[in-house]
Amino acid sequence: MFRHRYADMPLDGDSFQGKLATQLHYRRVMLDWLDRSVAIVVAHPDDETIGLGGQLAHLRDPMIVHVTDGAARRLGAARADYARTRREELIAALRAGGAGSADRRELGVVDQEASLNLSRIAAMLGALLVERKPEVILTHPYEGGHPDHDATAFAMHMALGTLHQRGVRLPLLLEFTSYHAGESGIVAGKFLPSEGCEETAVILTAEARQRKQQMFDCFLSQNEMLRNFELNEERFRIAPSYDFTQPPHEDRLFYDNFDWGMTGPRWRELAREALRVGLVA
């Protein structure tokens, strides 16, 4: 059984991650990242707003990476137009959120197909990290909410694991909340519990809540999904160690309830294959 151990890797004492782990208390770490160079790696246009829209205006020259274009292949001839719509919504939202000048990168993967491109996505992310050298990365947790979310989390861990093996200094890897399955349906804006992982909740000011609502309002195509998310707080944690070959939780995954072209067992099969093959340029 393969267990990815990014969170347990030896720390470079000269790296930002090493200094944080050896010199600062956890809560100081979770505040300190706002003053560092940040890369935000998300699956879809709007995930950055859901996860940390209230913080974007405070970040210094962030890089925002979108793995997919947000347009599923089932849209057929309308797919290109829908992808363009989602990009335009994103640009408007970032302006509304005070992050219009962010360095945006698009990997161009088709929505709902990130799981089919795990090794390639990891290779592209690794190249971007070497290029930009961020001190902090924020990305999705592995929670079974959306297969693209899980694929993005996997690819990010895989990219960092490969860079570590090459002797590259690693950034600190943090997570923001998205959504996962609960007893009565979707659980949004809260982490799936992970043993030993302490969370930090950032309570949004009235100004930040208004700004994030304005960002939400830009995503007209995602209005129904965005209704699941509250605006009062944003939660963050240091990424735990995941076993991507095992389900993130017991019972049915959230995306197993939908025809999104992927199931939990199939996703984990693809993860095992990607771990076997390694990065693919």
Secondary structure, DSSP 8 states (H G I E B T S, - for coil): -----GGGS---TTSHHHHHHHHS-HHHHHHHGGGSEEEEEESSTTHHHHHHTTTGGGSEEEEEEEEEEEEEGGGGGGHHHHHHHHHHHHHHHHHHTT-TT-EEEEEEEEET-GGGGHHHHHHHHHHHHHHH--SEEEE---SSS-HHHHHHHHHHHHHHHHHHHTT----EEEEE--EEEETTEEEESS----TT--EEEEE--HHHHHHHHHHHHH-GGGHHHHTT--SSEEEEEE-----TTS-SSSS--GGGGS-SS--HHHHHHHHHHHHHH----
